């Protein structure tokens, strides 16, 4: 029926498992020596990654690229929407921020955006044997069907088959699948080649009668029932895990859950560290007693700074420091630690100036030009290796920067970044991924007061999780379907 080596995964809901299924299929095909590339036409997320070609894409596509054995590239996610408020967002096209739009304007823009989507898709199609496409949200969102570029609108444009995935752990899985199918047009229903049921717990024999009914009702096969995989670590696309991690551990880390928090995957190494009790501090919560407090990045720094002060967290930071705690600010969080944040052109929201928390003798002016760089270097000691990426608007200046937190560069380069206070209690940096290198993680925890006995390598954890995900998915999958499809 289909000639293209393209397969699309769409979900009945957000968080149904689209990202993880695409990652699993990428690794399965890579392990079979098939050149495969992930692709998501349109993504809405505040977790992004810097690509090898100097742009930014959704974090999930960077993870899928790793699963496929590739470096992330902007063509893998040509349209990225980064909300700055409930009604407005920054629009990233093929890795570059082009404009801010409200929802109604973007709806009209989608016709133009489809051109960029197809341009990126066609380039990937020429380079790889298989393109695995991830949809967004649900194809049954009736209000978004007009000019759709994220789900069936794309599938129809390139004439590719679709797998529909649903999360049984949420309940109502049969209603989700049948209801979604019913809301599609006839041609869209015809391109759905089968279902995947995700996060199943228990005896699959008790599910069989439901699977038989579903196949008889829809005429579509169930291609896999994937078990609930406990302890799996994969980068989250957006949602925060609210539970306290390792609650009994003695060393306590708290991170402020700002309304427009960006790149919260920065803290996965801390959240998973066996010696760290990790906690998000959300709205209407006070900052708890902790050893290390972190102010994360933000997509709307001035608005989130105002929110921070309205929550009384500015006073909580003062108290935390009085009791000997350490503070780290990353990206927008680093900017908040200065004396002033100026946004004369309204880059993030309304033009204006905000008074910072005043811990660093530093001012920041937000600019339209976004800094997108992968970085390698050292911490302030010029001895502890660190890697990561910069992804920010704004230029900071002031005396505080004379005592940098990091030095970037290779082959003799030594470019300062960030600041560390004279008393050694406060650190600020533009570097995302600060904790991802095991040596850097150990060094930063030691600075904050923990002599680590265990080494955690987040990159190794991610790789082990991808292999486990692929193995479990392959075991559950209708191998005849995958074999026939990938070899046709």
Secondary structure as GFF3:
##gff-version 3
##sequence-region A 1 488
A	DSSP	beta_strand	6	11	.	.	.	ID=ss1
A	DSSP	alpha_helix	18	31	.	.	.	ID=ss2
A	DSSP	beta_strand	36	39	.	.	.	ID=ss3
A	DSSP	beta_strand	42	44	.	.	.	ID=ss4
A	DSSP	beta_strand	48	50	.	.	.	ID=ss5
A	DSSP	beta_strand	56	58	.	.	.	ID=ss6
A	DSSP	alpha_helix	59	67	.	.	.	ID=ss7
A	DSSP	three_ten_helix	74	77	.	.	.	ID=ss8
A	DSSP	beta_strand	79	83	.	.	.	ID=ss9
A	DSSP	beta_strand	88	93	.	.	.	ID=ss10
A	DSSP	beta_strand	96	102	.	.	.	ID=ss11
A	DSSP	alpha_helix	103	127	.	.	.	ID=ss12
A	DSSP	beta_strand	130	138	.	.	.	ID=ss13
A	DSSP	three_ten_helix	142	144	.	.	.	ID=ss14
A	DSSP	alpha_helix	152	158	.	.	.	ID=ss15
A	DSSP	beta_strand	161	167	.	.	.	ID=ss16
A	DSSP	three_ten_helix	168	170	.	.	.	ID=ss17
A	DSSP	alpha_helix	173	182	.	.	.	ID=ss18
A	DSSP	alpha_helix	186	191	.	.	.	ID=ss19
A	DSSP	beta_strand	192	200	.	.	.	ID=ss20
A	DSSP	three_ten_helix	204	207	.	.	.	ID=ss21
A	DSSP	alpha_helix	208	218	.	.	.	ID=ss22
A	DSSP	beta_strand	221	227	.	.	.	ID=ss23
A	DSSP	beta_strand	251	256	.	.	.	ID=ss24
A	DSSP	beta_strand	261	262	.	.	.	ID=ss25
A	DSSP	three_ten_helix	264	267	.	.	.	ID=ss26
A	DSSP	alpha_helix	268	272	.	.	.	ID=ss27
A	DSSP	beta_strand	276	281	.	.	.	ID=ss28
A	DSSP	beta_strand	292	295	.	.	.	ID=ss29
A	DSSP	beta_strand	297	298	.	.	.	ID=ss30
A	DSSP	alpha_helix	301	310	.	.	.	ID=ss31
A	DSSP	alpha_helix	313	322	.	.	.	ID=ss32
A	DSSP	beta_strand	326	330	.	.	.	ID=ss33
A	DSSP	alpha_helix	332	336	.	.	.	ID=ss34
A	DSSP	beta_strand	340	343	.	.	.	ID=ss35
A	DSSP	beta_strand	352	355	.	.	.	ID=ss36
A	DSSP	beta_strand	363	379	.	.	.	ID=ss37
A	DSSP	beta_strand	385	397	.	.	.	ID=ss38
A	DSSP	three_ten_helix	399	402	.	.	.	ID=ss39
A	DSSP	beta_strand	406	408	.	.	.	ID=ss40
A	DSSP	beta_strand	415	417	.	.	.	ID=ss41
A	DSSP	beta_strand	419	420	.	.	.	ID=ss42
A	DSSP	beta_strand	426	429	.	.	.	ID=ss43
A	DSSP	alpha_helix	438	448	.	.	.	ID=ss44
A	DSSP	alpha_helix	458	476	.	.	.	ID=ss45
A	DSSP	alpha_helix	479	487	.	.	.	ID=ss46
###
